[in-house]
Amino acid sequence: MASFVTEVLAHSGRLEKEDLGTKISRLSRRVEEVKGEVCDMINKKYDEFLPSMQSAEDLLSRLGKVWQDVLPVGIYCKAMGTLLNTAITEMVNKITALEDISTEDGERLYTLCRTMIEEGPLVFTPLPEEGKNKKFQEEVPIYVQKWMKFKELMIILQANLQEIVDRWVSGTSALSSFKR
């Protein structure tokens, strides 16, 4: 984390060292809090989870706006990708930790994951001009390490057992090449 802050400070020039460090620290704590809330909500009630996820997405969006004028594009995308990857990793871990997922619960989880797939790329707005950000939003798998695993999980949440076995055996499942 210290090297990341140092790299940000080296490129910013607009903000005082203490001010930026304080903001990053506060935002990092908030992301951790929201991440914990999100994980707890998955285990409690799926219907109540959506607002927490939207809150995390809103937080990432606001953080993106703050960093938009401060960070160079490459560092911005790497930072936002790391934060989004953290959220997705937690979702994948919590979902895969469930021992038995009913069809109804699978649909709910799929809906939550679909929301993340639709909204997640929108946090990649390193440039103030909206039209110029499409390229970065299409390159999410480059910046978010677990993106493809997350998309595969969505397929599995809607599949029956035979479809899951067929995907695994044939090697077409992205999860067949992943380790926990």
C-alpha positions in Angstrom: 0.0 0.0 0.0 2.8 2.4 0.8 4.4 2.0 -2.7 1.0 2.7 -4.2 0.6 5.9 -2.2 4.2 6.9 -3.1 3.4 6.3 -6.8 0.2 8.3 -6.6 2.0 11.2 -4.8 4.8 11.2 -7.3 2.4 11.7 -10.1 -0.3 14.0 -8.5 1.4 17.3 -7.7 -2.0 18.8 -7.1 -2.6 17.6 -3.6 -0.5 17.8 -0.5 1.1 14.5 0.6 -0.8 14.3 3.9 -4.1 15.2 2.3 -3.9 12.5 -0.4 -2.6 9.9 2.0 -5.5 10.7 4.4 -8.1 10.5 1.6 -6.7 7.2 0.4 -6.5 5.8 3.9 -10.1 6.9 4.6 -11.4 5.5 1.3 -9.5 2.2 1.8 -11.1 1.8 5.2 -14.5 2.5 3.8 -14.0 0.0 1.0 -13.0 -2.6 3.6 -16.1 -1.8 5.7 -18.4 -2.0 2.7 -16.7 -5.3 1.6 -17.4 -6.7 5.1 -21.0 -5.5 4.9 -21.4 -7.0 1.4 -20.1 -10.4 2.5 -22.4 -10.5 5.6 -25.4 -9.5 3.5 -24.9 -12.4 1.0 -25.0 -14.9 3.9 -28.1 -13.2 5.5 -30.7 -12.2 2.9 -30.1 -11.8 -0.9 -32.8 -9.2 -1.2 -31.1 -6.9 1.3 -27.7 -7.4 -0.4 -28.4 -5.3 -3.5 -28.4 -1.9 -1.7 -25.0 -2.7 -0.1 -23.6 -3.7 -3.5 -25.0 -0.5 -5.0 -23.4 1.4 -2.1 -20.0 -0.3 -2.9 -20.4 0.6 -6.6 -21.3 4.2 -5.7 -18.2 4.4 -3.5 -16.0 3.1 -6.3 -17.6 5.6 -8.6 -17.0 8.5 -6.3 -13.4 7.3 -5.7 -13.0 7.1 -9.5 -14.1 10.8 -9.8 -11.7 11.9 -7.1 -8.8 10.0 -8.8 -9.8 11.1 -12.3 -7.9 14.3 -12.2 -5.1 13.1 -10.0 -3.8 9.8 -11.3 -2.4 9.0 -14.7 -4.7 6.7 -16.8 -2.6 3.5 -16.3 -2.4 3.9 -12.6 -6.1 4.9 -12.3 -7.2 1.7 -14.2 -4.8 -0.5 -12.2 -6.1 1.0 -8.9 -9.8 0.7 -9.8 -9.2 -2.8 -11.2 -7.7 -3.8 -7.9 -10.6 -2.5 -5.9 -13.2 -4.1 -8.2 -11.2 -7.3 -8.2 -11.3 -7.3 -4.4 -15.1 -6.9 -4.3 -15.5 -9.6 -7.0 -13.1 -12.0 -5.2 -15.1 -11.6 -2.0 -18.4 -12.3 -3.8 -16.9 -15.4 -5.5 -15.5 -16.7 -2.2 -18.8 -16.2 -0.3 -20.9 -17.8 -3.1 -18.5 -20.8 -3.5 -18.5 -21.3 0.3 -22.2 -22.0 0.2 -22.7 -25.7 0.5 -26.1 -26.0 -1.2 -27.7 -23.4 -3.5 -31.3 -23.8 -4.3 -32.6 -22.8 -7.8 -34.3 -19.8 -6.3 -31.1 -18.7 -4.4 -29.1 -19.4 -7.6 -31.4 -17.0 -9.5 -31.0 -14.3 -6.8 -27.2 -14.7 -6.7 -27.1 -14.6 -10.5 -29.1 -11.3 -10.5 -26.7 -9.8 -8.0 -23.7 -11.0 -10.1 -25.3 -9.6 -13.3 -25.6 -6.2 -11.6 -21.9 -6.3 -10.9 -21.1 -7.3 -14.4 -23.2 -4.5 -15.8 -22.2 -1.8 -13.4 -18.6 -2.8 -12.6 -17.1 -1.6 -15.9 -18.7 1.8 -15.4 -16.1 2.6 -12.6 -13.4 2.8 -15.3 -13.7 6.5 -16.1 -10.1 7.8 -16.1 -11.0 10.6 -18.5 -13.4 13.4 -17.8 -15.0 13.0 -21.3 -17.4 10.1 -21.0 -17.1 9.0 -24.7 -13.4 8.4 -24.3 -13.8 5.9 -21.5 -15.5 3.1 -23.5 -12.1 1.6 -24.4 -11.2 1.3 -20.7 -14.6 -0.1 -19.8 -14.2 -2.8 -22.5 -10.8 -3.8 -21.1 -12.1 -4.8 -17.6 -10.6 -8.4 -17.8 -7.1 -6.8 -18.2 -7.4 -4.9 -14.9 -9.7 -7.2 -13.0 -7.9 -10.5 -12.5 -11.0 -12.6 -11.4 -13.4 -11.1 -14.0 -13.6 -14.3 -16.2 -13.9 -16.5 -13.1 -16.8 -14.3 -12.0 -18.5 -14.6 -15.3 -18.1 -18.4 -15.3 -19.6 -18.5 -11.8 -22.7 -16.7 -13.3 -23.0 -19.4 -15.9 -22.8 -22.1 -13.2 -25.4 -20.3 -11.1 -28.0 -20.8 -13.9 -26.8 -24.3 -14.9 -28.1 -27.7 -13.8 -25.8 -30.3 -12.5 -25.4 -32.1 -15.8 -24.4 -28.9 -17.6 -21.9 -28.1 -14.9 -20.3 -31.6 -15.2 -20.3 -31.3 -19.0 -18.5 -28.0 -18.9 -16.0 -29.2 -16.3 -15.2 -32.5 -18.2 -14.9 -30.8 -21.6 -12.6 -28.1 -20.2 -14.8 -25.3 -21.4 -15.4 -24.1 -17.9 -13.1 -21.2 -17.0 -13.3 -22.6 -13.4 -11.6 -25.8 -14.5 -8.3 -23.9 -14.9 -8.6 -21.8 -11.7 -7.3 -22.6 -8.2 -8.8 -21.2 -5.1 
